[in-house]
Amino acid sequence: LKDEIVTVETPAFAESIKEGDITFDKKVGDSVAEDEVIAKIETDKTTMEIKAPKAGVIEELLVADGSTITANLPVIKLRLGGAG
């Protein structure tokens, strides 16, 4: 499906973790491969990675870099398919 846009959410957090700080490894317009790390979430216990569900291009970041976020929050819009 060409130009399909999917929303990538933060993963479910462990029971003891309520929130974390997100840092993006990619910016709008960057191409990503399937399973490539797009962002990381730092919590007081661990660092979680958010990976691209499929290959595509970062269309939009839905939260600010460095912001504090919670589980199952939409953070990235990804346009599926190759660049250009």
C-alpha positions as CSV (number, residue, x, y, z in Angstrom):
1,L,0.0,0.0,0.0
2,K,1.7,3.1,-1.2
3,D,1.7,6.2,1.0
4,E,-0.1,4.5,3.9
5,I,0.6,6.3,7.1
6,V,0.8,4.4,10.4
7,T,1.0,5.8,13.9
8,V,3.7,4.3,16.1
9,E,3.0,4.2,19.8
10,T,5.2,3.7,22.8
11,P,5.3,0.2,24.1
12,A,3.6,-1.0,27.2
13,F,5.7,-0.2,30.2
14,A,6.5,-2.6,33.1
15,E,4.0,-2.4,36.0
16,S,6.4,-0.3,38.2
17,I,7.2,2.2,35.5
18,K,4.8,5.1,34.9
19,E,6.7,7.4,32.5
20,G,9.9,8.0,30.7
21,D,11.7,10.6,28.6
22,I,11.8,10.1,24.9
23,T,14.7,10.9,22.6
24,F,14.4,10.5,18.9
25,D,17.3,8.9,16.9
26,K,15.5,10.0,13.6
27,K,14.0,13.2,12.4
28,V,11.1,14.1,10.0
29,G,12.0,13.1,6.5
30,D,14.4,10.3,7.5
31,S,14.0,6.9,5.9
32,V,14.0,3.9,8.3
33,A,14.2,0.2,7.7
34,E,11.8,-2.3,9.4
35,D,12.9,-2.8,13.0
36,E,15.3,0.1,12.9
37,V,15.4,2.1,16.2
38,I,13.5,5.4,15.8
39,A,13.5,6.5,19.4
40,K,14.5,5.5,22.9
41,I,12.6,5.9,26.2
42,E,14.7,6.4,29.3
43,T,13.0,5.5,32.6
44,D,14.5,5.2,36.0
45,K,14.9,1.5,35.6
46,T,15.6,0.8,31.9
47,T,15.9,2.2,28.4
48,M,13.3,1.0,25.9
49,E,13.6,1.2,22.1
50,I,10.8,2.2,19.7
51,K,11.4,0.4,16.4
52,A,9.9,1.0,13.0
53,P,7.1,-1.6,12.4
54,K,7.8,-1.4,8.7
55,A,10.2,0.4,6.3
56,G,9.1,4.0,5.6
57,V,9.8,7.6,6.0
58,I,9.2,9.6,9.2
59,E,6.3,11.9,8.5
60,E,5.8,13.6,11.8
61,L,6.9,13.5,15.4
62,L,3.9,13.7,17.7
63,V,5.8,14.5,20.9
64,A,8.7,16.8,21.5
65,D,12.2,15.4,21.7
66,G,13.1,15.0,25.4
67,S,9.5,15.2,26.6
68,T,8.1,12.9,29.3
69,I,5.7,10.4,28.0
70,T,3.6,7.4,29.1
71,A,2.9,4.0,27.7
72,N,0.8,3.4,24.6
73,L,1.1,7.0,23.5
74,P,1.2,7.8,19.8
75,V,4.7,9.3,19.1
76,I,5.5,9.0,15.4
77,K,3.6,9.0,12.1
78,L,5.4,6.8,9.6
79,R,4.7,6.8,5.8
80,L,5.2,3.3,4.6
81,G,7.3,2.5,1.6
82,G,10.7,3.7,0.4
83,A,11.9,7.3,0.3
84,G,10.9,9.6,-2.6
